[in-house]
Amino acid sequence: MQKLPFVLAITGASGAIYGLRLLQYLLEQEQPVELLVSKAARQVMELENGLTLGDNLKVELLGYLGLSLLAPLIVHNLSNYGSSVASGSYKTMGMAVLPCSLGTLGAIAGGLTENPIHRAAAVCLKERRKLMIVVREMPFGHIQLKNMLAVSEAGGIVSCASPGFYHKPQTIADQVDFVVGRVLDQFDFDNQLFKRWCQVERPLPAFKV
Ligand SMILES: Cc1cc2nc3c(=O)[nH]c(=O)nc-3n(C[C@H](O)[C@H](O)[C@H](O)COP(=O)(O)O)c2cc1C
């Protein structure tokens, strides 16, 4: 049976690396991905990852991630409001917005569909498909907290990019994989990206003051 596509949106919050790593992991598992990258996310990727994207996002991203051009990736143009993921009749396994900016959070919470990312998220909610958003900001204001509650009440899974420390991370990549692994857990991908609680053998080192 053909795998349903996973919809991934990378928006302009800090932490584009989370979305890029999720994309890499899914494609390595030969999971078809339909990707949307906001304009602001491109700017963040340039600044944080040294990744300058032009017009051929598919080739550029696959090259950056060290993946074959045959990887099952579809990249949607953000000015195309008629893309597959804009319709509920197009079946997908759900959607993650990683990272999710406060702007996109507000749009999803308010049911706005100013771009195809918002529309794809609205489609997931109305079709009762899994939608996970991973917001990145600190601190949160009252409006953002209310928006997160609204998305949760509408059936979305709301999270912050808040990696744990109990798995003994040694590198930034370990921290990224913790967050990405927990997103994958929500979509029932059996992943080994991080050490789970009770898989960690050593006690935490004593805190040095
Ligand atoms: C380098 C950089 C880092 C940013 N970090 C955040 C962030 O962590 N959280 C956030 O909500 N917005 C952040 N922003 C602002 C968003 O990119 C901006 O609000 C944008 O309008 C979001 O648009 P989008 O949701 O369509 O991606 C950042 C912008 C830049 C350039």
The ligand as an SDF file (V2000), in Angstrom:
LIG
                    3D

 31 33  0  0  0  0  0  0  0  0999 V2000
   16.6210   35.2830   12.5220 C   0  0  0  0  0  0  0  0  0  0  0  0
   15.1790   35.3640   12.8790 C   0  0  0  0  0  0  0  0  0  0  0  0
   14.7140   34.6820   13.9880 C   0  0  0  0  0  0  0  0  0  0  0  0
   13.3740   34.7300   14.3430 C   0  0  0  0  0  0  0  0  0  0  0  0
   12.9590   34.0130   15.4220 N   0  0  0  0  0  0  0  0  0  0  0  0
   11.6430   33.9570   15.7080 C   0  0  0  0  0  0  0  0  0  0  0  0
   11.1960   33.0960   16.7500 C   0  0  0  0  0  0  0  0  0  0  0  0
   11.9600   32.3880   17.4100 O   0  0  0  0  0  0  0  0  0  0  0  0
    9.8590   33.0300   16.9730 N   0  0  0  0  0  0  0  0  0  0  0  0
    8.9580   33.7520   16.2320 C   0  0  0  0  0  0  0  0  0  0  0  0
    7.7620   33.6290   16.4720 O   0  0  0  0  0  0  0  0  0  0  0  0
    9.3750   34.6030   15.2570 N   0  0  0  0  0  0  0  0  0  0  0  0
   10.6940   34.7120   14.9690 C   0  0  0  0  0  0  0  0  0  0  0  0
   11.1250   35.5210   13.9560 N   0  0  0  0  0  0  0  0  0  0  0  0
   10.1560   36.4230   13.3000 C   0  0  0  0  0  0  0  0  0  0  0  0
    9.3370   35.7200   12.2190 C   0  0  0  0  0  0  0  0  0  0  0  0
   10.1960   35.2590   11.1900 O   0  0  0  0  0  0  0  0  0  0  0  0
    8.3200   36.7010   11.6360 C   0  0  0  0  0  0  0  0  0  0  0  0
    7.3410   36.9950   12.6170 O   0  0  0  0  0  0  0  0  0  0  0  0
    7.6320   36.2100   10.3900 C   0  0  0  0  0  0  0  0  0  0  0  0
    6.6240   37.1340   10.0160 O   0  0  0  0  0  0  0  0  0  0  0  0
    7.0150   34.8570   10.5300 C   0  0  0  0  0  0  0  0  0  0  0  0
    6.4170   34.5110    9.3020 O   0  0  0  0  0  0  0  0  0  0  0  0
    5.9780   33.0330    8.9700 P   0  0  0  0  0  0  0  0  0  0  0  0
    5.1330   32.5700   10.0900 O   0  0  0  0  0  0  0  0  0  0  0  0
    5.2210   33.1600    7.6880 O   0  0  0  0  0  0  0  0  0  0  0  0
    7.2060   32.2200    8.7960 O   0  0  0  0  0  0  0  0  0  0  0  0
   12.4770   35.4960   13.5710 C   0  0  0  0  0  0  0  0  0  0  0  0
   12.9520   36.1780   12.4530 C   0  0  0  0  0  0  0  0  0  0  0  0
   14.2780   36.1120   12.1070 C   0  0  0  0  0  0  0  0  0  0  0  0
   14.7500   36.8310   10.8810 C   0  0  0  0  0  0  0  0  0  0  0  0
  1  2  1  0
  2  3  1  0
  2 30  2  0
  3  4  2  0
  4  5  1  0
  4 28  1  0
  5  6  2  0
  6  7  1  0
  6 13  1  0
  7  8  2  0
  7  9  1  0
  9 10  1  0
 10 11  2  0
 10 12  1  0
 12 13  2  0
 13 14  1  0
 14 15  1  0
 14 28  1  0
 15 16  1  0
 16 17  1  0
 16 18  1  0
 18 19  1  0
 18 20  1  0
 20 21  1  0
 20 22  1  0
 22 23  1  0
 23 24  1  0
 24 25  2  0
 24 26  1  0
 24 27  1  0
 28 29  2  0
 29 30  1  0
 30 31  1  0
M  END
$$$$
